[in-house]
């Protein structure tokens, strides 16, 4: 991973940040209150990973695409919580 993130050019701090975001998202998936937010966080990270694969790294972006689909599926399956959050935010 050190070599991959060196090739990206953002520095090793970005590798640590990405890992922390992924771990926070994974933990958040197991907390019912945070499931949708965690899946959204992971979806954003995967969109970035797909972009980096397509523009800088090359290679097959199948893994981040699959993980993006899974995160989107989690959000879709919990869409009723999204409506409840929006209604409670208006109050």
C-alpha positions in Angstrom: 0.0 0.0 0.0 2.9 2.3 0.7 4.0 2.0 -3.0 0.5 2.5 -4.3 -0.1 5.7 -2.3 3.4 6.9 -3.2 2.3 6.6 -6.9 -0.9 8.5 -6.2 1.3 11.4 -5.0 -0.6 12.7 -2.0 1.8 11.4 0.5 1.5 8.7 3.2 -0.8 10.8 5.3 -3.5 10.1 2.7 -3.0 6.4 3.2 -3.5 6.7 6.9 -6.6 9.0 6.4 -8.1 6.5 3.9 -7.5 3.6 6.3 -9.1 5.5 9.1 -12.1 6.4 7.0 -12.5 2.8 5.9 -12.3 1.5 9.5 -14.7 4.1 10.7 -17.2 3.2 8.0 -16.9 -0.5 8.7 -17.5 0.0 12.4 -20.4 2.4 11.7 -22.1 -0.3 9.6 -22.6 -2.3 12.8 -24.2 0.6 14.7 -27.8 0.9 13.6 -27.9 4.6 14.1 -24.9 5.2 11.9 -25.5 2.5 9.2 -26.6 4.9 6.5 -24.0 7.5 7.2 -21.3 4.9 7.3 -22.4 3.4 4.0 -22.4 6.9 2.5 -18.9 7.5 3.8 -17.7 4.2 2.3 -19.4 5.0 -1.0 -17.5 8.3 -1.2 -14.2 6.6 -0.5 -15.0 4.0 -3.2 -15.9 6.7 -5.7 -12.4 8.2 -5.0 -10.8 4.8 -5.3 -12.5 4.2 -8.7 -11.4 7.6 -9.9 -7.8 7.0 -8.8 -7.8 3.5 -10.5 -9.1 5.0 -13.8 -6.8 8.1 -13.9 -3.6 7.3 -12.0 -3.1 3.7 -11.1 -4.6 1.9 -14.1 -5.5 -1.7 -13.5 -8.9 -3.2 -12.7 -11.2 -1.1 -10.5 -13.6 -4.1 -10.0 -13.0 -4.3 -6.2 -13.9 -0.6 -5.5 -16.8 -0.9 -7.9 -18.2 -3.9 -6.1 -17.8 -2.2 -2.7 -19.5 0.9 -4.1 -22.4 -1.2 -5.2 -22.6 -2.9 -1.8 -22.6 0.5 0.0 -25.3 1.8 -2.3 -27.3 -1.3 -1.6 -27.1 -0.8 2.1 -28.2 2.8 1.6 -31.1 1.7 -0.5 -32.2 -1.0 1.9 -32.2 1.6 4.7 -33.9 4.3 2.7 -36.7 4.5 5.2 -34.2 5.8 7.8 -33.2 8.5 5.3 -36.8 9.8 5.2 -37.0 9.7 9.0 -33.7 11.7 9.3 -35.0 14.3 6.9 -38.3 14.7 8.7 -36.6 15.0 12.1 -34.1 17.5 10.7 -37.0 19.8 9.6 -38.6 19.9 13.0 
